[in-house]
Amino acid sequence: MRIFLCRHGQTTGDIEDRYGGSYDDHLTDEGIKQSEDLAEKLKKSGIQKIYTSSLIRAKEMSSIIGKN
């Protein structure tokens, strides 16, 4: 079994220079592209399950990865 740990891509809080934490922001266009790039790299890895936090940014990234 292989386990991949991935951090979400860029968020609106990142570009607004807000301190990280419990805010619930969306991915930016750059964050979406970063997620798509990661999804492409993981495409042939045989991912069977994706677990994510309930934060919007994490759900958006896992959704992009899950499409591949």
mmCIF file of the N, C-alpha and C atoms, coordinates in Angstrom:
data_MODEL
# 
_entry.id   MODEL 
# 
loop_
_atom_site.group_PDB 
_atom_site.id 
_atom_site.type_symbol 
_atom_site.label_atom_id 
_atom_site.label_alt_id 
_atom_site.label_comp_id 
_atom_site.label_asym_id 
_atom_site.label_entity_id 
_atom_site.label_seq_id 
_atom_site.pdbx_PDB_ins_code 
_atom_site.Cartn_x 
_atom_site.Cartn_y 
_atom_site.Cartn_z 
_atom_site.occupancy 
_atom_site.B_iso_or_equiv 
_atom_site.pdbx_formal_charge 
_atom_site.auth_seq_id 
_atom_site.auth_comp_id 
_atom_site.auth_asym_id 
_atom_site.auth_atom_id 
_atom_site.pdbx_PDB_model_num 
ATOM 1   N N  . MET A 1 1  ? 0.849   -1.170 0.000   1.00 0.00 ? 1  MET A N  1 
ATOM 2   C CA . MET A 1 1  ? 0.000   0.000  0.000   1.00 0.00 ? 1  MET A CA 1 
ATOM 3   C C  . MET A 1 1  ? 0.900   1.241  0.000   1.00 0.00 ? 1  MET A C  1 
ATOM 4   N N  . ARG A 1 2  ? 0.541   2.185  -0.823  1.00 0.00 ? 2  ARG A N  1 
ATOM 5   C CA . ARG A 1 2  ? 1.236   3.480  -0.870  1.00 0.00 ? 2  ARG A CA 1 
ATOM 6   C C  . ARG A 1 2  ? 0.279   4.558  -0.396  1.00 0.00 ? 2  ARG A C  1 
ATOM 7   N N  . ILE A 1 3  ? 0.792   5.480  0.389   1.00 0.00 ? 3  ILE A N  1 
ATOM 8   C CA . ILE A 1 3  ? -0.020  6.588  0.893   1.00 0.00 ? 3  ILE A CA 1 
ATOM 9   C C  . ILE A 1 3  ? 0.615   7.889  0.431   1.00 0.00 ? 3  ILE A C  1 
ATOM 10  N N  . PHE A 1 4  ? -0.189  8.761  -0.150  1.00 0.00 ? 4  PHE A N  1 
ATOM 11  C CA . PHE A 1 4  ? 0.263   10.072 -0.606  1.00 0.00 ? 4  PHE A CA 1 
ATOM 12  C C  . PHE A 1 4  ? -0.366  11.130 0.300   1.00 0.00 ? 4  PHE A C  1 
ATOM 13  N N  . LEU A 1 5  ? 0.442   12.012 0.821   1.00 0.00 ? 5  LEU A N  1 
ATOM 14  C CA . LEU A 1 5  ? -0.051  13.148 1.599   1.00 0.00 ? 5  LEU A CA 1 
ATOM 15  C C  . LEU A 1 5  ? 0.152   14.389 0.752   1.00 0.00 ? 5  LEU A C  1 
ATOM 16  N N  . CYS A 1 6  ? -0.917  15.125 0.525   1.00 0.00 ? 6  CYS A N  1 
ATOM 17  C CA . CYS A 1 6  ? -0.851  16.287 -0.357  1.00 0.00 ? 6  CYS A CA 1 
ATOM 18  C C  . CYS A 1 6  ? -1.454  17.494 0.344   1.00 0.00 ? 6  CYS A C  1 
ATOM 19  N N  . ARG A 1 7  ? -0.814  18.602 0.184   1.00 0.00 ? 7  ARG A N  1 
ATOM 20  C CA . ARG A 1 7  ? -1.347  19.855 0.707   1.00 0.00 ? 7  ARG A CA 1 
ATOM 21  C C  . ARG A 1 7  ? -2.084  20.558 -0.430  1.00 0.00 ? 7  ARG A C  1 
ATOM 22  N N  . HIS A 1 8  ? -3.123  21.269 -0.097  1.00 0.00 ? 8  HIS A N  1 
ATOM 23  C CA . HIS A 1 8  ? -3.906  21.981 -1.106  1.00 0.00 ? 8  HIS A CA 1 
ATOM 24  C C  . HIS A 1 8  ? -3.054  23.010 -1.832  1.00 0.00 ? 8  HIS A C  1 
ATOM 25  N N  . GLY A 1 9  ? -3.515  23.431 -2.986  1.00 0.00 ? 9  GLY A N  1 
ATOM 26  C CA . GLY A 1 9  ? -2.839  24.475 -3.756  1.00 0.00 ? 9  GLY A CA 1 
ATOM 27  C C  . GLY A 1 9  ? -3.125  25.852 -3.189  1.00 0.00 ? 9  GLY A C  1 
ATOM 28  N N  . GLN A 1 10 ? -2.701  26.861 -3.913  1.00 0.00 ? 10 GLN A N  1 
ATOM 29  C CA . GLN A 1 10 ? -2.841  28.254 -3.470  1.00 0.00 ? 10 GLN A CA 1 
ATOM 30  C C  . GLN A 1 10 ? -4.307  28.610 -3.232  1.00 0.00 ? 10 GLN A C  1 
ATOM 31  N N  . THR A 1 11 ? -4.545  29.371 -2.164  1.00 0.00 ? 11 THR A N  1 
ATOM 32  C CA . THR A 1 11 ? -5.903  29.819 -1.842  1.00 0.00 ? 11 THR A CA 1 
ATOM 33  C C  . THR A 1 11 ? -5.976  31.341 -1.872  1.00 0.00 ? 11 THR A C  1 
ATOM 34  N N  . THR A 1 12 ? -7.187  31.838 -1.787  1.00 0.00 ? 12 THR A N  1 
ATOM 35  C CA . THR A 1 12 ? -7.362  33.291 -1.748  1.00 0.00 ? 12 THR A CA 1 
ATOM 36  C C  . THR A 1 12 ? -6.693  33.887 -0.519  1.00 0.00 ? 12 THR A C  1 
ATOM 37  N N  . GLY A 1 13 ? -6.675  33.160 0.587   1.00 0.00 ? 13 GLY A N  1 
ATOM 38  C CA . GLY A 1 13 ? -5.996  33.638 1.791   1.00 0.00 ? 13 GLY A CA 1 
ATOM 39  C C  . GLY A 1 13 ? -4.494  33.768 1.588   1.00 0.00 ? 13 GLY A C  1 
ATOM 40  N N  . ASP A 1 14 ? -3.926  32.884 0.761   1.00 0.00 ? 14 ASP A N  1 
ATOM 41  C CA . ASP A 1 14 ? -2.486  32.955 0.484   1.00 0.00 ? 14 ASP A CA 1 
ATOM 42  C C  . ASP A 1 14 ? -2.136  34.245 -0.246  1.00 0.00 ? 14 ASP A C  1 
ATOM 43  N N  . ILE A 1 15 ? -2.921  34.608 -1.235  1.00 0.00 ? 15 ILE A N  1 
ATOM 44  C CA . ILE A 1 15 ? -2.577  35.802 -2.010  1.00 0.00 ? 15 ILE A CA 1 
ATOM 45  C C  . ILE A 1 15 ? -2.939  37.090 -1.269  1.00 0.00 ? 15 ILE A C  1 
ATOM 46  N N  . GLU A 1 16 ? -3.832  36.967 -0.291  1.00 0.00 ? 16 GLU A N  1 
ATOM 47  C CA . GLU A 1 16 ? -4.165  38.130 0.533   1.00 0.00 ? 16 GLU A CA 1 
ATOM 48  C C  . GLU A 1 16 ? -3.257  38.217 1.754   1.00 0.00 ? 16 GLU A C  1 
ATOM 49  N N  . ASP A 1 17 ? -2.280  37.317 1.847   1.00 0.00 ? 17 ASP A N  1 
ATOM 50  C CA . ASP A 1 17 ? -1.286  37.286 2.916   1.00 0.00 ? 17 ASP A CA 1 
ATOM 51  C C  . ASP A 1 17 ? -1.936  37.172 4.298   1.00 0.00 ? 17 ASP A C  1 
ATOM 52  N N  . ARG A 1 18 ? -2.991  36.362 4.359   1.00 0.00 ? 18 ARG A N  1 
ATOM 53  C CA . ARG A 1 18 ? -3.633  36.118 5.653   1.00 0.00 ? 18 ARG A CA 1 
ATOM 54  C C  . ARG A 1 18 ? -2.943  34.960 6.349   1.00 0.00 ? 18 ARG A C  1 
ATOM 55  N N  . TYR A 1 19 ? -2.904  35.006 7.643   1.00 0.00 ? 19 TYR A N  1 
ATOM 56  C CA . TYR A 1 19 ? -2.318  33.932 8.435   1.00 0.00 ? 19 TYR A CA 1 
ATOM 57  C C  . TYR A 1 19 ? -3.157  32.676 8.263   1.00 0.00 ? 19 TYR A C  1 
ATOM 58  N N  . GLY A 1 20 ? -2.507  31.542 8.064   1.00 0.00 ? 20 GLY A N  1 
ATOM 59  C CA . GLY A 1 20 ? -3.215  30.271 7.891   1.00 0.00 ? 20 GLY A CA 1 
ATOM 60  C C  . GLY A 1 20 ? -3.970  29.872 9.144   1.00 0.00 ? 20 GLY A C  1 
ATOM 61  N N  . GLY A 1 21 ? -4.841  28.937 8.983   1.00 0.00 ? 21 GLY A N  1 
ATOM 62  C CA . GLY A 1 21 ? -5.603  28.476 10.133  1.00 0.00 ? 21 GLY A CA 1 
ATOM 63  C C  . GLY A 1 21 ? -6.952  27.956 9.722   1.00 0.00 ? 21 GLY A C  1 
ATOM 64  N N  . SER A 1 22 ? -7.963  28.317 10.445  1.00 0.00 ? 22 SER A N  1 
ATOM 65  C CA . SER A 1 22 ? -9.269  27.708 10.255  1.00 0.00 ? 22 SER A CA 1 
ATOM 66  C C  . SER A 1 22 ? -10.163 28.435 9.250   1.00 0.00 ? 22 SER A C  1 
ATOM 67  N N  . TYR A 1 23 ? -9.628  29.434 8.552   1.00 0.00 ? 23 TYR A N  1 
ATOM 68  C CA . TYR A 1 23 ? -10.454 30.071 7.530   1.00 0.00 ? 23 TYR A CA 1 
ATOM 69  C C  . TYR A 1 23 ? -10.773 29.057 6.440   1.00 0.00 ? 23 TYR A C  1 
ATOM 70  N N  . ASP A 1 24 ? -11.845 29.258 5.732   1.00 0.00 ? 24 ASP A N  1 
ATOM 71  C CA . ASP A 1 24 ? -12.323 28.261 4.765   1.00 0.00 ? 24 ASP A CA 1 
ATOM 72  C C  . ASP A 1 24 ? -12.410 28.896 3.379   1.00 0.00 ? 24 ASP A C  1 
ATOM 73  N N  . ASP A 1 25 ? -11.268 29.051 2.724   1.00 0.00 ? 25 ASP A N  1 
ATOM 74  C CA . ASP A 1 25 ? -11.192 29.716 1.422   1.00 0.00 ? 25 ASP A CA 1 
ATOM 75  C C  . ASP A 1 25 ? -11.166 28.735 0.263   1.00 0.00 ? 25 ASP A C  1 
ATOM 76  N N  . HIS A 1 26 ? -11.491 29.263 -0.901  1.00 0.00 ? 26 HIS A N  1 
ATOM 77  C CA . HIS A 1 26 ? -11.424 28.497 -2.146  1.00 0.00 ? 26 HIS A CA 1 
ATOM 78  C C  . HIS A 1 26 ? -10.016 28.533 -2.717  1.00 0.00 ? 26 HIS A C  1 
ATOM 79  N N  . LEU A 1 27 ? -9.755  27.593 -3.614  1.00 0.00 ? 27 LEU A N  1 
ATOM 80  C CA . LEU A 1 27 ? -8.519  27.635 -4.377  1.00 0.00 ? 27 LEU A CA 1 
ATOM 81  C C  . LEU A 1 27 ? -8.585  28.797 -5.357  1.00 0.00 ? 27 LEU A C  1 
ATOM 82  N N  . THR A 1 28 ? -7.441  29.389 -5.644  1.00 0.00 ? 28 THR A N  1 
ATOM 83  C CA . THR A 1 28 ? -7.354  30.403 -6.691  1.00 0.00 ? 28 THR A CA 1 
ATOM 84  C C  . THR A 1 28 ? -7.205  29.679 -8.035  1.00 0.00 ? 28 THR A C  1 
ATOM 85  N N  . ASP A 1 29 ? -7.171  30.431 -9.120  1.00 0.00 ? 29 ASP A N  1 
ATOM 86  C CA . ASP A 1 29 ? -6.903  29.821 -10.426 1.00 0.00 ? 29 ASP A CA 1 
ATOM 87  C C  . ASP A 1 29 ? -5.560  29.102 -10.413 1.00 0.00 ? 29 ASP A C  1 
ATOM 88  N N  . GLU A 1 30 ? -4.571  29.713 -9.746  1.00 0.00 ? 30 GLU A N  1 
ATOM 89  C CA . GLU A 1 30 ? -3.250  29.074 -9.624  1.00 0.00 ? 30 GLU A CA 1 
ATOM 90  C C  . GLU A 1 30 ? -3.348  27.792 -8.801  1.00 0.00 ? 30 GLU A C  1 
ATOM 91  N N  . GLY A 1 31 ? -4.122  27.819 -7.732  1.00 0.00 ? 31 GLY A N  1 
ATOM 92  C CA . GLY A 1 31 ? -4.315  26.631 -6.897  1.00 0.00 ? 31 GLY A CA 1 
ATOM 93  C C  . GLY A 1 31 ? -4.991  25.505 -7.658  1.00 0.00 ? 31 GLY A C  1 
ATOM 94  N N  . ILE A 1 32 ? -5.932  25.859 -8.516  1.00 0.00 ? 32 ILE A N  1 
ATOM 95  C CA . ILE A 1 32 ? -6.593  24.857 -9.354  1.00 0.00 ? 32 ILE A CA 1 
ATOM 96  C C  . ILE A 1 32 ? -5.590  24.255 -10.327 1.00 0.00 ? 32 ILE A C  1 
ATOM 97  N N  . LYS A 1 33 ? -4.764  25.102 -10.931 1.00 0.00 ? 33 LYS A N  1 
ATOM 98  C CA . LYS A 1 33 ? -3.740  24.603 -11.859 1.00 0.00 ? 33 LYS A CA 1 
ATOM 99  C C  . LYS A 1 33 ? -2.752  23.703 -11.122 1.00 0.00 ? 33 LYS A C  1 
ATOM 100 N N  . GLN A 1 34 ? -2.341  24.089 -9.921  1.00 0.00 ? 34 GLN A N  1 
ATOM 101 C CA . GLN A 1 34 ? -1.431  23.262 -9.136  1.00 0.00 ? 34 GLN A CA 1 
ATOM 102 C C  . GLN A 1 34 ? -2.060  21.896 -8.854  1.00 0.00 ? 34 GLN A C  1 
ATOM 103 N N  . SER A 1 35 ? -3.351  21.895 -8.544  1.00 0.00 ? 35 SER A N  1 
ATOM 104 C CA . SER A 1 35 ? -4.061  20.649 -8.277  1.00 0.00 ? 35 SER A CA 1 
ATOM 105 C C  . SER A 1 35 ? -4.161  19.795 -9.537  1.00 0.00 ? 35 SER A C  1 
ATOM 106 N N  . GLU A 1 36 ? -4.416  20.425 -10.669 1.00 0.00 ? 36 GLU A N  1 
ATOM 107 C CA . GLU A 1 36 ? -4.477  19.699 -11.939 1.00 0.00 ? 36 GLU A CA 1 
ATOM 108 C C  . GLU A 1 36 ? -3.119  19.109 -12.302 1.00 0.00 ? 36 GLU A C  1 
ATOM 109 N N  . ASP A 1 37 ? -2.057  19.860 -12.052 1.00 0.00 ? 37 ASP A N  1 
ATOM 110 C CA . ASP A 1 37 ? -0.701  19.354 -12.302 1.00 0.00 ? 37 ASP A CA 1 
ATOM 111 C C  . ASP A 1 37 ? -0.411  18.136 -11.422 1.00 0.00 ? 37 ASP A C  1 
ATOM 112 N N  . LEU A 1 38 ? -0.782  18.210 -10.156 1.00 0.00 ? 38 LEU A N  1 
ATOM 113 C CA . LEU A 1 38 ? -0.575  17.089 -9.249  1.00 0.00 ? 38 LEU A CA 1 
ATOM 114 C C  . LEU A 1 38 ? -1.418  15.890 -9.693  1.00 0.00 ? 38 LEU A C  1 
ATOM 115 N N  . ALA A 1 39 ? -2.649  16.141 -10.087 1.00 0.00 ? 39 ALA A N  1 
ATOM 116 C CA . ALA A 1 39 ? -3.516  15.062 -10.559 1.00 0.00 ? 39 ALA A CA 1 
ATOM 117 C C  . ALA A 1 39 ? -2.894  14.341 -11.749 1.00 0.00 ? 39 ALA A C  1 
ATOM 118 N N  . GLU A 1 40 ? -2.297  15.096 -12.642 1.00 0.00 ? 40 GLU A N  1 
ATOM 119 C CA . GLU A 1 40 ? -1.635  14.501 -13.809 1.00 0.00 ? 40 GLU A CA 1 
ATOM 120 C C  . GLU A 1 40 ? -0.463  13.623 -13.369 1.00 0.00 ? 40 GLU A C  1 
ATOM 121 N N  . LYS A 1 41 ? 0.307   14.098 -12.398 1.00 0.00 ? 41 LYS A N  1 
ATOM 122 C CA . LYS A 1 41 ? 1.451   13.324 -11.904 1.00 0.00 ? 41 LYS A CA 1 
ATOM 123 C C  . LYS A 1 41 ? 1.002   12.038 -11.203 1.00 0.00 ? 41 LYS A C  1 
ATOM 124 N N  . LEU A 1 42 ? -0.153  12.092 -10.557 1.00 0.00 ? 42 LEU A N  1 
ATOM 125 C CA . LEU A 1 42 ? -0.658  10.931 -9.814  1.00 0.00 ? 42 LEU A CA 1 
ATOM 126 C C  . LEU A 1 42 ? -1.556  10.026 -10.655 1.00 0.00 ? 42 LEU A C  1 
ATOM 127 N N  . LYS A 1 43 ? -1.780  10.392 -11.885 1.00 0.00 ? 43 LYS A N  1 
ATOM 128 C CA . LYS A 1 43 ? -2.761  9.720  -12.744 1.00 0.00 ? 43 LYS A CA 1 
ATOM 129 C C  . LYS A 1 43 ? -2.595  8.201  -12.787 1.00 0.00 ? 43 LYS A C  1 
ATOM 130 N N  . LYS A 1 44 ? -1.389  7.727  -12.885 1.00 0.00 ? 44 LYS A N  1 
ATOM 131 C CA . LYS A 1 44 ? -1.138  6.290  -13.034 1.00 0.00 ? 44 LYS A CA 1 
ATOM 132 C C  . LYS A 1 44 ? -0.715  5.631  -11.723 1.00 0.00 ? 44 LYS A C  1 
ATOM 133 N N  . SER A 1 45 ? -0.966  6.284  -10.612 1.00 0.00 ? 45 SER A N  1 
ATOM 134 C CA . SER A 1 45 ? -0.527  5.746  -9.322  1.00 0.00 ? 45 SER A CA 1 
ATOM 135 C C  . SER A 1 45 ? -1.506  4.733  -8.730  1.00 0.00 ? 45 SER A C  1 
ATOM 136 N N  . GLY A 1 46 ? -2.679  4.600  -9.311  1.00 0.00 ? 46 GLY A N  1 
ATOM 137 C CA . GLY A 1 46 ? -3.644  3.612  -8.827  1.00 0.00 ? 46 GLY A CA 1 
ATOM 138 C C  . GLY A 1 46 ? -4.384  4.016  -7.566  1.00 0.00 ? 46 GLY A C  1 
ATOM 139 N N  . ILE A 1 47 ? -4.606  5.290  -7.386  1.00 0.00 ? 47 ILE A N  1 
ATOM 140 C CA . ILE A 1 47 ? -5.313  5.765  -6.191  1.00 0.00 ? 47 ILE A CA 1 
ATOM 141 C C  . ILE A 1 47 ? -6.710  5.143  -6.138  1.00 0.00 ? 47 ILE A C  1 
ATOM 142 N N  . GLN A 1 48 ? -7.022  4.574  -4.978  1.00 0.00 ? 48 GLN A N  1 
ATOM 143 C CA . GLN A 1 48 ? -8.328  3.936  -4.796  1.00 0.00 ? 48 GLN A CA 1 
ATOM 144 C C  . GLN A 1 48 ? -9.227  4.705  -3.837  1.00 0.00 ? 48 GLN A C  1 
ATOM 145 N N  . LYS A 1 49 ? -8.652  5.393  -2.903  1.00 0.00 ? 49 LYS A N  1 
ATOM 146 C CA . LYS A 1 49 ? -9.423  6.158  -1.914  1.00 0.00 ? 49 LYS A CA 1 
ATOM 147 C C  . LYS A 1 49 ? -8.773  7.515  -1.716  1.00 0.00 ? 49 LYS A C  1 
ATOM 148 N N  . ILE A 1 50 ? -9.606  8.513  -1.491  1.00 0.00 ? 50 ILE A N  1 
ATOM 149 C CA . ILE A 1 50 ? -9.126  9.849  -1.166  1.00 0.00 ? 50 ILE A CA 1 
ATOM 150 C C  . ILE A 1 50 ? -9.832  10.300 0.109   1.00 0.00 ? 50 ILE A C  1 
ATOM 151 N N  . TYR A 1 51 ? -9.032  10.680 1.089   1.00 0.00 ? 51 TYR A N  1 
ATOM 152 C CA . TYR A 1 51 ? -9.557  11.221 2.336   1.00 0.00 ? 51 TYR A CA 1 
ATOM 153 C C  . TYR A 1 51 ? -9.145  12.681 2.406   1.00 0.00 ? 51 TYR A C  1 
ATOM 154 N N  . THR A 1 52 ? -10.057 13.533 2.826   1.00 0.00 ? 52 THR A N  1 
ATOM 155 C CA . THR A 1 52 ? -9.763  14.963 2.875   1.00 0.00 ? 52 THR A CA 1 
ATOM 156 C C  . THR A 1 52 ? -10.453 15.604 4.076   1.00 0.00 ? 52 THR A C  1 
ATOM 157 N N  . SER A 1 53 ? -9.977  16.753 4.438   1.00 0.00 ? 53 SER A N  1 
ATOM 158 C CA . SER A 1 53 ? -10.653 17.497 5.497   1.00 0.00 ? 53 SER A CA 1 
ATOM 159 C C  . SER A 1 53 ? -11.953 18.082 4.929   1.00 0.00 ? 53 SER A C  1 
ATOM 160 N N  . SER A 1 54 ? -12.725 18.683 5.779   1.00 0.00 ? 54 SER A N  1 
ATOM 161 C CA . SER A 1 54 ? -14.000 19.264 5.348   1.00 0.00 ? 54 SER A CA 1 
ATOM 162 C C  . SER A 1 54 ? -13.847 20.687 4.809   1.00 0.00 ? 54 SER A C  1 
ATOM 163 N N  . LEU A 1 55 ? -12.621 21.214 4.798   1.00 0.00 ? 55 LEU A N  1 
ATOM 164 C CA . LEU A 1 55 ? -12.411 22.578 4.297   1.00 0.00 ? 55 LEU A CA 1 
ATOM 165 C C  . LEU A 1 55 ? -12.581 22.632 2.778   1.00 0.00 ? 55 LEU A C  1 
ATOM 166 N N  . ILE A 1 56 ? -13.132 23.735 2.309   1.00 0.00 ? 56 ILE A N  1 
ATOM 167 C CA . ILE A 1 56 ? -13.423 23.903 0.885   1.00 0.00 ? 56 ILE A CA 1 
ATOM 168 C C  . ILE A 1 56 ? -12.187 23.680 0.024   1.00 0.00 ? 56 ILE A C  1 
ATOM 169 N N  . ARG A 1 57 ? -11.078 24.268 0.405   1.00 0.00 ? 57 ARG A N  1 
ATOM 170 C CA . ARG A 1 57 ? -9.856  24.162 -0.406  1.00 0.00 ? 57 ARG A CA 1 
ATOM 171 C C  . ARG A 1 57 ? -9.406  22.717 -0.543  1.00 0.00 ? 57 ARG A C  1 
ATOM 172 N N  . ALA A 1 58 ? -9.520  21.939 0.515   1.00 0.00 ? 58 ALA A N  1 
ATOM 173 C CA . ALA A 1 58 ? -9.132  20.529 0.468   1.00 0.00 ? 58 ALA A CA 1 
ATOM 174 C C  . ALA A 1 58 ? -10.107 19.724 -0.380  1.00 0.00 ? 58 ALA A C  1 
ATOM 175 N N  . LYS A 1 59 ? -11.393 20.009 -0.250  1.00 0.00 ? 59 LYS A N  1 
ATOM 176 C CA . LYS A 1 59 ? -12.400 19.313 -1.060  1.00 0.00 ? 59 LYS A CA 1 
ATOM 177 C C  . LYS A 1 59 ? -12.226 19.613 -2.545  1.00 0.00 ? 59 LYS A C  1 
ATOM 178 N N  . GLU A 1 60 ? -11.930 20.889 -2.862  1.00 0.00 ? 60 GLU A N  1 
ATOM 179 C CA . GLU A 1 60 ? -11.723 21.262 -4.261  1.00 0.00 ? 60 GLU A CA 1 
ATOM 180 C C  . GLU A 1 60 ? -10.528 20.516 -4.846  1.00 0.00 ? 60 GLU A C  1 
ATOM 181 N N  . MET A 1 61 ? -9.442  20.455 -4.093  1.00 0.00 ? 61 MET A N  1 
ATOM 182 C CA . MET A 1 61 ? -8.257  19.762 -4.594  1.00 0.00 ? 61 MET A CA 1 
ATOM 183 C C  . MET A 1 61 ? -8.519  18.268 -4.744  1.00 0.00 ? 61 MET A C  1 
ATOM 184 N N  . SER A 1 62 ? -9.147  17.644 -3.761  1.00 0.00 ? 62 SER A N  1 
ATOM 185 C CA . SER A 1 62 ? -9.390  16.208 -3.850  1.00 0.00 ? 62 SER A CA 1 
ATOM 186 C C  . SER A 1 62 ? -10.353 15.872 -4.982  1.00 0.00 ? 62 SER A C  1 
ATOM 187 N N  . SER A 1 63 ? -11.287 16.766 -5.252  1.00 0.00 ? 63 SER A N  1 
ATOM 188 C CA . SER A 1 63 ? -12.205 16.570 -6.375  1.00 0.00 ? 63 SER A CA 1 
ATOM 189 C C  . SER A 1 63 ? -11.454 16.555 -7.704  1.00 0.00 ? 63 SER A C  1 
ATOM 190 N N  . ILE A 1 64 ? -10.503 17.466 -7.848  1.00 0.00 ? 64 ILE A N  1 
ATOM 191 C CA . ILE A 1 64 ? -9.705  17.536 -9.080  1.00 0.00 ? 64 ILE A CA 1 
ATOM 192 C C  . ILE A 1 64 ? -8.860  16.268 -9.219  1.00 0.00 ? 64 ILE A C  1 
ATOM 193 N N  . ILE A 1 65 ? -8.232  15.846 -8.148  1.00 0.00 ? 65 ILE A N  1 
ATOM 194 C CA . ILE A 1 65 ? -7.401  14.637 -8.205  1.00 0.00 ? 65 ILE A CA 1 
ATOM 195 C C  . ILE A 1 65 ? -8.267  13.411 -8.479  1.00 0.00 ? 65 ILE A C  1 
ATOM 196 N N  . GLY A 1 66 ? -9.449  13.358 -7.870  1.00 0.00 ? 66 GLY A N  1 
ATOM 197 C CA . GLY A 1 66 ? -10.340 12.223 -8.038  1.00 0.00 ? 66 GLY A CA 1 
ATOM 198 C C  . GLY A 1 66 ? -10.905 12.046 -9.435  1.00 0.00 ? 66 GLY A C  1 
ATOM 199 N N  . LYS A 1 67 ? -10.894 13.092 -10.227 1.00 0.00 ? 67 LYS A N  1 
ATOM 200 C CA . LYS A 1 67 ? -11.403 12.998 -11.601 1.00 0.00 ? 67 LYS A CA 1 
ATOM 201 C C  . LYS A 1 67 ? -10.475 12.222 -12.515 1.00 0.00 ? 67 LYS A C  1 
ATOM 202 N N  . ASN A 1 68 ? -9.213  12.096 -12.130 1.00 0.00 ? 68 ASN A N  1 
ATOM 203 C CA . ASN A 1 68 ? -8.230  11.406 -12.980 1.00 0.00 ? 68 ASN A CA 1 
ATOM 204 C C  . ASN A 1 68 ? -8.103  9.966  -12.622 1.00 0.00 ? 68 ASN A C  1 
# 
